[in-house]
């Protein structure tokens, strides 16, 4: 689940690259509803990508993250 513009911008930059890529999903958030591959990519991206100050869910599940 994506929320807030920052996540849409980061995902968009990751998926579409380049300077203009960051605004693709910000301008067209419904792309996640109509493009199955992009929807799957967003779920995988959210699972793998750390969201400062939180670690990635992947790192937590594998035990790479140790709380301080």
C-alpha positions in Angstrom: 0.0 0.0 0.0 1.4 3.3 -1.0 0.5 6.5 0.8 1.7 10.1 0.5 3.3 11.7 -2.4 6.8 10.9 -1.3 6.2 7.1 -1.8 4.6 7.7 -5.2 7.5 9.9 -6.3 10.1 7.4 -5.1 8.4 4.4 -6.7 7.9 6.4 -9.9 11.6 7.3 -10.0 12.5 3.7 -9.5 10.1 2.3 -12.1 10.5 5.0 -14.8 13.9 6.5 -14.0 15.3 9.8 -15.1 14.4 13.3 -14.0 10.9 13.1 -15.6 10.2 9.7 -14.2 9.6 10.9 -10.7 6.4 12.7 -11.7 4.9 9.9 -13.8 2.9 8.3 -10.9 2.4 11.7 -9.2 0.6 12.9 -12.3 -1.2 9.5 -13.0 -1.6 7.5 -9.7 -4.4 5.4 -11.3 -1.7 3.7 -13.3 -1.3 1.4 -10.3 -5.0 0.3 -10.7 -4.8 -0.4 -14.5 -1.3 -1.9 -14.9 -0.9 -5.3 -13.2 2.9 -5.5 -13.7 3.3 -2.0 -12.2 1.1 -2.9 -9.2 3.2 -6.0 -8.6 6.4 -4.0 -8.9 5.0 -1.5 -6.4 4.4 -4.2 -3.8 7.8 -5.7 -4.4 9.5 -2.3 -4.2 7.7 -1.4 -1.0 8.9 -4.8 0.6 12.5 -4.4 -0.5 13.1 -0.6 -0.2 14.0 0.9 3.2 11.9 3.9 4.2 14.1 6.1 6.4 14.2 5.7 9.4 12.7 2.2 9.0 14.6 -0.7 7.5 13.1 -2.6 4.6 10.5 -5.3 5.4 12.9 -7.8 3.7 15.7 -7.0 6.1 13.4 -7.4 9.1 12.0 -10.7 7.9 15.5 -12.1 7.3 16.8 -10.9 10.7 19.3 -8.4 9.2 17.8 -5.6 11.3 18.6 -5.4 15.0 16.7 -2.7 16.9 18.7 -0.3 18.9 
